[in-house]
Amino acid sequence: MEEDSSAMERNRLREAEAAAGELKRLREAGQSQYMYLSVADARVVGGRVCLFAVVSEIGATVHSRGTDFTVTLRVIDESYKSGISVTFFADSTALLPCVKSCGDVISLHNVVV
């Protein structure tokens, strides 16, 4: 069982690295900026990524120590059920994502992981 899990993780890592290489190649060629990754792959690849995910938790909107407002969302998908936290910063609350409830699907572009 551990061997299967280990092999699956190695395969996911290879797929994520291949996706990162393809994304870099597309950007250097001046082509599509949007290559969507799974949450699990985004964690491995790092850098700027795009993904579709489901909102599982919505934090309170708060005023940062500076001039911005922030809200933190936990987003998940089938590849990584525990999800990742994404913090958004904006000059006003009107510019933060309008998430109505958990279960909403959100598209994230150029998120730094």
Order of alpha helices (4+ residues) and beta strands (2+ residues): alpha-alpha-beta-beta-beta-beta-beta
